Amino acid sequence: MTFSRTNLFKRLESSGVAFIQSIERHILRNFIYLYALEQGLDIPIGTQEAELLDTNNNDEDADSVAAALFDTETEEDDFTTLLQGEREKELTSFSTDDEKAFKTEKLFRQRAESIYQEYKTRYQRRFKWLRSTLFVDIKKLKRDLLEDAKALINILQQCGEWNPQKDEKLAALIKLLTEIHPKDKVLIFTQFADTVRYLADNLRLSQITHVAGVTGQSKDPTVMTGRFSPMSNGKREQISSSDELRILIATDVLSEGHNLQDCAIIVNWDLPWAIIRLIQRAGRVDRIGQNADKILCYSFLPAEGVERIINLRGRLRKRLQENAEVVGTDEAFFEDDDARVILDLYNEKSGVLDGEEDTEVDLTLEAFQIWKKATDGNPGLKKTIEEMENVVYSTRAHTPQPVQPKGVLLYMKTTEGNDSLIYVDRDGNSVTQSQLAVLQVAACEESTPAIPRDKQHHELVNKGAELIAEEEKNAGGQLGRPSGARFRTYERLKSYVQEMKGTLFVSEELLKAIDEIYRYPLRQSAIDTLNRQLRSGINNQQLAELVVALRMDDRLCIVTEELEKREPQIICSLGLFSNS
């Protein structure tokens, strides 16, 4: 189920039309099996060749009727003709009447019966056949197949017909080819043959000329590469200007073994899982004979919702960083996010330091560095600080700014034992949600003089304590802040257990670990480990395995049989007011 779901999201990341085609093909395959079961006929079992899983070898949709006929021993010409014939049938099978805009069970059943008959006659030797009577509960199997198909038909009806005119991703590509690089050669890579055909057809409809597509079923890809890059392939004299290609759209079948360095612009229409494929794509143009000073690499990133689910960009970024650390590289496949932060700071964008990146690791490390810097070589200061009583307070001169108004900083331990910082203004409102930002605002030298306490100081401390208590109650209670490791881990694992309910992935050990995270505070080492992994893009299954392992090693939570009910403790406060 996970593999199928991920594959569908990957198709969606490539193009809406590829996603819809996969849904249609999945439904059609269900009805082929249903037809066989209902008629008491043998069921066709397709090839299980490993090449089907590798887009470098096979770029057809694994759910397509054509892919089901994949056979490594088929003669190339016969295989190409076979695939093209089946693909044409797929493309026209749902446009025979007025119901084409709303795919129905009736249409799928009609097409499934037709395809089954061809499988059983013309292509019988390309399948292994399984007797339907071997299934113990045929009624349940038929019911499940039909429910699955109906659910997917409902998705198709919600999607409606795909309209390239409303495809914003396609529009961005057309703008790139016609406005930003109107005369340059451009090499476009995608993982799927369906997307190659979709792009090639729609670029031509947009009056863009000298365009061609190459897939795994192209009869002779070297002909197209010669027309696209005649200089690097020694065919300059043979290719006329009218035959020369400006835009070549290809799957990863061209990511190895071809010279394309007449071009210096690459577009990743969709991103591959493996960094080696990403590097190989660039390697088609970044090679001996390239005359351009700079290779430009444009990448379309997954939409937010898809990226949250498959974490494709995060995986690639991590692997690219690891690769750079090992072998060294100056390639940059993605713009550096840090540049965006610096630009926001330059433009004084409010709240740029707030958000999910403010975790316990940042706060702990920052506080430790401050403590170490202040006390190293100064045992007197260290002793003074350690002997201070709770509720100590002071005030220093502060020049108010739009994002740093006059007010009070408060540090307290809550009833649940969580460390909390808050910055409140004169009206008693919280200035920022970033604990790290509050800590940094408190910075001052040891020699900084104190000024008289403002008359509102204790009132604002009280307000700050109330806000911290309210936030802890509303934003996760004893789990702490939403950006913290404990809260995020608990919420993700709770969702994972719900999603995987009834499977082997939900073990008794996992449920006990989740219960302990809710009941007891995390060990500091567990906080650090979980934060690192959460930042690196760990998926839910890996997170579950990590938490179980930490618990088994007694490195997850500080477990006590009876947690005493704590009173909130105000540790210290600092007023930020004018010296007048």
ZAMARGU-4260 file (C-alpha; in steps of 0.2 Angstrom, whole numbers, plus 5000, padded with zeros to 4 digits):
<rodrens>
0) 5000/5000/5000 | 5014/5012/5005 | 5023/5008/4989 | 5008/5011/4978 | 5003/5027/4987
5) 5021/5034/4986 | 5022/5030/4967 | 5005/5039/4964 | 5012/5055/4974 | 5028/5054/4963
10) 5017/5054/4947 | 5007/5068/4954 | 5023/5078/4957 | 5028/5075/4939 | 5011/5081/4931
15) 4993/5080/4935 | 4989/5071/4919 | 5002/5058/4923 | 4993/5056/4940 | 4976/5054/4932
20) 4982/5042/4919 | 4989/5031/4933 | 4973/5031/4943 | 4963/5026/4927 | 4975/5012/4923
25) 4974/5006/4941 | 4955/5005/4940 | 4956/4997/4923 | 4968/4983/4930 | 4956/4980/4944
30) 4942/4977/4932 | 4952/4966/4922 | 4954/4955/4937 | 4936/4957/4942 | 4931/4951/4924
35) 4941/4936/4926 | 4934/4932/4943 | 4916/4935/4938 | 4918/4923/4923 | 4928/4910/4932
40) 4942/4913/4920 | 4961/4912/4923 | 4969/4928/4930 | 4984/4936/4920 | 4999/4938/4930
45) 5011/4951/4923 | 5030/4952/4923 | 5039/4955/4939 | 5055/4960/4930 | 5066/4971/4942
50) 5069/4983/4927 | 5051/4989/4929 | 5056/4998/4946 | 5071/5007/4938 | 5066/5022/4928
55) 5083/5021/4920 | 5078/5005/4912 | 5059/5007/4910 | 5050/5024/4911 | 5033/5018/4907
60) 5019/5018/4921 | 5019/5001/4930 | 5000/5002/4930 | 4998/5004/4911 | 4992/4990/4900
65) 5007/4993/4889 | 5019/4990/4904 | 5010/4974/4908 | 5016/4967/4892 | 5034/4971/4896
70) 5046/4957/4891 | 5065/4958/4890 | 5066/4945/4877 | 5054/4954/4865 | 5062/4960/4849
75) 5064/4979/4849 | 5054/4983/4834 | 5040/4972/4839 | 5040/4978/4857 | 5039/4996/4852
80) 5025/4993/4840 | 5016/4983/4853 | 5018/4997/4866 | 5012/5010/4854 | 4997/5001/4849
85) 4992/4998/4867 | 4995/5016/4872 | 4984/5022/4858 | 4970/5011/4864 | 4972/5018/4882
90) 4972/5036/4876 | 4956/5033/4866 | 4947/5021/4877 | 4938/5034/4887 | 4933/5046/4874
95) 4920/5036/4865 | 4904/5044/4871 | 4897/5059/4881 | 4902/5051/4897 | 4920/5054/4894
100) 4921/5068/4906 | 4915/5057/4920 | 4923/5040/4920 | 4911/5027/4925 | 4911/5009/4930
105) 4902/5004/4915 | 4915/5011/4903 | 4929/5003/4913 | 4921/4986/4913 | 4919/4987/4894
110) 4937/4991/4891 | 4943/4978/4904 | 4933/4964/4895 | 4941/4970/4878 | 4958/4970/4885
115) 4956/4953/4894 | 4951/4945/4877 | 4967/4952/4869 | 4978/4946/4884 | 4970/4928/4882
120) 4972/4927/4863 | 4985/4938/4855 | 4997/4940/4870 | 4994/4924/4880 | 5012/4919/4880
125) 5017/4935/4888 | 5008/4931/4905 | 5008/4917/4917 | 4990/4912/4921 | 4982/4909/4938
130) 4966/4899/4941 | 4954/4910/4949 | 4947/4894/4959 | 4963/4894/4969 | 4957/4909/4979
135) 4948/4904/4995 | 4936/4919/4997 | 4933/4925/4979 | 4918/4935/4985 | 4929/4945/4997
140) 4942/4948/4984 | 4929/4954/4971 | 4921/4965/4984 | 4938/4973/4989 | 4943/4975/4971
145) 4927/4984/4967 | 4928/4995/4982 | 4945/5000/4978 | 4940/5004/4960 | 4925/5014/4965
150) 4935/5025/4977 | 4947/5029/4963 | 4933/5032/4951 | 4927/5045/4964 | 4944/5053/4964
155) 4944/5054/4945 | 4927/5062/4945 | 4933/5075/4958 | 4948/5079/4947 | 4938/5081/4931
160) 4946/5082/4914 | 4964/5088/4914 | 4966/5106/4906 | 4984/5110/4901 | 4978/5128/4899
165) 4977/5129/4918 | 4993/5120/4921 | 5004/5133/4931 | 5019/5122/4930 | 5018/5120/4911
170) 5015/5139/4910 | 5031/5142/4920 | 5040/5131/4908 | 5034/5139/4893 | 5039/5156/4900
175) 5056/5149/4903 | 5058/5143/4885 | 5050/5159/4877 | 5055/5173/4888 | 5070/5169/4899
180) 5079/5158/4886 | 5070/5161/4870 | 5084/5155/4858 | 5095/5144/4869 | 5095/5125/4869
185) 5086/5117/4884 | 5087/5099/4890 | 5072/5094/4900 | 5072/5079/4911 | 5057/5069/4918
190) 5055/5052/4926 | 5040/5047/4916 | 5037/5043/4898 | 5019/5050/4899 | 5026/5067/4905
195) 5038/5067/4890 | 5023/5065/4878 | 5012/5077/4888 | 5026/5091/4887 | 5031/5088/4869
200) 5013/5089/4863 | 5009/5105/4873 | 5025/5114/4869 | 5021/5111/4850 | 5003/5117/4853
205) 5010/5133/4861 | 5019/5136/4844 | 5036/5132/4851 | 5046/5123/4837 | 5061/5112/4835
210) 5055/5101/4850 | 5057/5082/4852 | 5054/5069/4866 | 5064/5054/4870 | 5058/5039/4880
215) 5064/5021/4883 | 5053/5016/4869 | 5060/5028/4856 | 5067/5018/4842 | 5084/5027/4840
220) 5087/5040/4854 | 5105/5043/4846 | 5096/5051/4831 | 5088/5064/4843 | 5103/5067/4853
225) 5113/5070/4836 | 5100/5083/4831 | 5100/5091/4848 | 5119/5092/4850 | 5127/5090/4833
230) 5144/5098/4838 | 5147/5086/4852 | 5142/5071/4842 | 5152/5075/4827 | 5136/5078/4816
235) 5137/5096/4813 | 5139/5094/4794 | 5125/5081/4793 | 5111/5091/4803 | 5103/5106/4794
240) 5096/5121/4803 | 5078/5115/4800 | 5081/5098/4807 | 5091/5104/4822 | 5082/5103/4839
245) 5082/5117/4852 | 5072/5108/4865 | 5074/5090/4870 | 5063/5082/4883 | 5069/5065/4889
250) 5067/5052/4903 | 5083/5046/4912 | 5087/5034/4898 | 5097/5049/4892 | 5105/5052/4909
255) 5120/5041/4904 | 5131/5038/4889 | 5126/5053/4878 | 5135/5069/4873 | 5123/5084/4875
260) 5136/5098/4879 | 5130/5109/4864 | 5117/5114/4878 | 5121/5122/4894 | 5103/5123/4902
265) 5095/5109/4911 | 5077/5108/4918 | 5072/5095/4931 | 5054/5094/4927 | 5053/5082/4942
270) 5066/5076/4954 | 5072/5058/4955 | 5074/5049/4971 | 5093/5046/4970 | 5106/5060/4969
275) 5116/5050/4957 | 5102/5052/4944 | 5102/5071/4947 | 5121/5072/4945 | 5120/5061/4929
280) 5108/5073/4921 | 5119/5087/4924 | 5134/5076/4918 | 5126/5076/4900 | 5131/5094/4897
285) 5144/5097/4911 | 5158/5088/4902 | 5173/5090/4890 | 5168/5101/4875 | 5156/5112/4885
290) 5160/5130/4880 | 5148/5139/4892 | 5156/5146/4908 | 5141/5141/4918 | 5129/5127/4918
295) 5111/5133/4923 | 5100/5120/4931 | 5082/5124/4934 | 5072/5112/4946 | 5053/5111/4948
300) 5050/5107/4967 | 5036/5097/4973 | 5020/5106/4979 | 5019/5109/4997 | 5007/5095/5001
305) 5016/5082/4991 | 5033/5087/4998 | 5026/5085/5016 | 5021/5067/5012 | 5036/5061/5002
310) 5050/5073/5008 | 5058/5072/4991 | 5067/5089/4992 | 5073/5086/5009 | 5080/5068/5005
315) 5089/5075/4990 | 5096/5090/4999 | 5103/5079/5013 | 5111/5067/5001 | 5119/5081/4991
320) 5126/5088/5007 | 5133/5071/5012 | 5140/5069/4995 | 5149/5086/4995 | 5156/5082/5012
325) 5164/5066/5005 | 5170/5070/4988 | 5169/5089/4988 | 5159/5098/4975 | 5154/5116/4970
330) 5138/5111/4961 | 5122/5119/4968 | 5106/5110/4963 | 5095/5121/4974 | 5096/5139/4979
335) 5102/5141/4997 | 5088/5144/5009 | 5100/5154/5020 | 5101/5167/5006 | 5082/5170/5008
340) 5084/5172/5027 | 5098/5185/5025 | 5087/5194/5012 | 5072/5194/5024 | 5084/5201/5038
345) 5090/5215/5027 | 5072/5220/5023 | 5068/5219/5041 | 5055/5206/5038 | 5046/5204/5055
350) 5046/5186/5063 | 5060/5179/5052 | 5068/5171/5067 | 5052/5163/5073 | 5045/5147/5068
355) 5048/5128/5068 | 5067/5130/5067 | 5067/5136/5085 | 5070/5120/5094 | 5077/5114/5110
360) 5094/5110/5102 | 5096/5129/5097 | 5091/5135/5114 | 5101/5123/5124 | 5117/5126/5113
365) 5115/5145/5113 | 5112/5145/5132 | 5127/5134/5135 | 5138/5145/5124 | 5133/5161/5134
370) 5136/5152/5151 | 5153/5145/5145 | 5159/5162/5138 | 5153/5171/5154 | 5161/5160/5167
375) 5176/5153/5159 | 5191/5160/5169 | 5179/5169/5180 | 5175/5158/5195 | 5168/5172/5205
380) 5154/5176/5193 | 5150/5157/5191 | 5148/5156/5210 | 5138/5172/5211 | 5125/5166/5198
385) 5124/5148/5206 | 5120/5156/5223 | 5106/5167/5217 | 5089/5164/5223 | 5073/5162/5212
390) 5063/5177/5207 | 5078/5188/5206 | 5076/5203/5194 | 5085/5217/5186 | 5082/5231/5173
395) 5093/5238/5159 | 5092/5252/5147 | 5084/5248/5131 | 5081/5258/5115 | 5064/5252/5109
400) 5062/5246/5090 | 5047/5240/5081 | 5050/5222/5084 | 5059/5225/5101 | 5047/5236/5111
405) 5049/5241/5130 | 5044/5227/5141 | 5050/5212/5152 | 5059/5196/5148 | 5054/5181/5160
410) 5062/5164/5163 | 5051/5151/5172 | 5049/5133/5175 | 5031/5127/5172 | 5021/5115/5183
415) 5026/5102/5170 | 5044/5105/5172 | 5047/5114/5156 | 5059/5128/5154 | 5050/5143/5146
420) 5055/5161/5141 | 5043/5175/5136 | 5045/5193/5131 | 5030/5204/5135 | 5027/5222/5130
425) 5020/5236/5141 | 5002/5230/5136 | 5006/5213/5142 | 5006/5205/5125 | 5019/5192/5119
430) 5031/5200/5107 | 5038/5184/5099 | 5035/5165/5100 | 5053/5161/5097 | 5062/5156/5113
435) 5079/5158/5105 | 5074/5176/5100 | 5070/5180/5118 | 5086/5173/5124 | 5096/5184/5112
440) 5087/5200/5116 | 5093/5197/5134 | 5111/5198/5129 | 5122/5211/5138 | 5139/5213/5145
445) 5144/5209/5163 | 5148/5228/5165 | 5131/5234/5159 | 5124/5245/5173 | 5107/5241/5180
450) 5093/5255/5180 | 5079/5257/5192 | 5065/5245/5191 | 5050/5251/5181 | 5033/5252/5191
455) 5025/5240/5179 | 5039/5227/5181 | 5031/5214/5193 | 5014/5217/5184 | 5021/5212/5168
460) 5030/5197/5175 | 5014/5191/5182 | 5006/5193/5165 | 5020/5184/5157 | 5018/5169/5169
465) 5000/5168/5165 | 5003/5168/5146 | 5016/5154/5148 | 5004/5144/5158 | 4990/5147/5145
470) 5001/5142/5131 | 5007/5126/5139 | 4988/5122/5142 | 4982/5126/5124 | 4998/5121/5114
475) 5001/5103/5120 | 5000/5104/5139 | 5014/5093/5147 | 5021/5090/5129 | 5028/5107/5129
480) 5029/5119/5114 | 5023/5114/5097 | 5040/5116/5090 | 5048/5105/5103 | 5055/5087/5100
485) 5043/5080/5113 | 5027/5088/5105 | 5032/5084/5087 | 5037/5066/5090 | 5021/5062/5100
490) 5010/5070/5087 | 5018/5062/5072 | 5019/5045/5081 | 5000/5046/5086 | 4996/5050/5068
495) 5007/5035/5062 | 4998/5023/5074 | 4981/5029/5068 | 4987/5027/5049 | 4995/5010/5052
500) 4981/5003/5064 | 4979/4984/5062 | 4996/4981/5054 | 5013/4974/5061 | 5020/4991/5061
505) 5010/4996/5077 | 5019/4985/5090 | 5017/4984/5109 | 5034/4992/5111 | 5029/5007/5101
510) 5013/5010/5110 | 5022/5009/5127 | 5035/5022/5120 | 5021/5034/5115 | 5013/5033/5132
515) 5029/5036/5141 | 5033/5052/5129 | 5016/5058/5135 | 5018/5055/5153 | 5036/5059/5156
520) 5049/5072/5151 | 5062/5067/5138 | 5080/5064/5142 | 5091/5078/5135 | 5101/5066/5124
525) 5084/5060/5117 | 5079/5078/5114 | 5095/5081/5104 | 5094/5065/5094 | 5076/5068/5090
530) 5078/5086/5085 | 5093/5081/5073 | 5082/5067/5065 | 5067/5078/5063 | 5077/5091/5055
535) 5085/5079/5043 | 5068/5073/5037 | 5066/5056/5045 | 5049/5048/5040 | 5036/5041/5052
540) 5041/5023/5051 | 5060/5027/5054 | 5054/5039/5069 | 5044/5025/5077 | 5059/5013/5075
545) 5071/5026/5083 | 5059/5030/5098 | 5057/5011/5101 | 5076/5009/5101 | 5079/5023/5113
550) 5066/5016/5125 | 5074/4999/5125 | 5091/5007/5129 | 5083/5017/5143 | 5088/5033/5134
555) 5070/5040/5130 | 5061/5047/5145 | 5065/5051/5163 | 5053/5039/5170 | 5047/5041/5189
560) 5033/5031/5196 | 5025/5046/5205 | 5028/5063/5197 | 5026/5076/5210 | 5014/5090/5206
565) 5026/5105/5204 | 5022/5123/5207 | 5027/5135/5193 | 5044/5143/5198 | 5049/5161/5192
570) 5068/5160/5190 | 5072/5177/5185 | 5066/5192/5175 | 5074/5207/5165 | 5066/5223/5162
575) 5069/5232/5145 | 5065/5251/5148 | 5072/5268/5144 | 5084/5276/5156 | 5074/5291/5159
</rodrens>
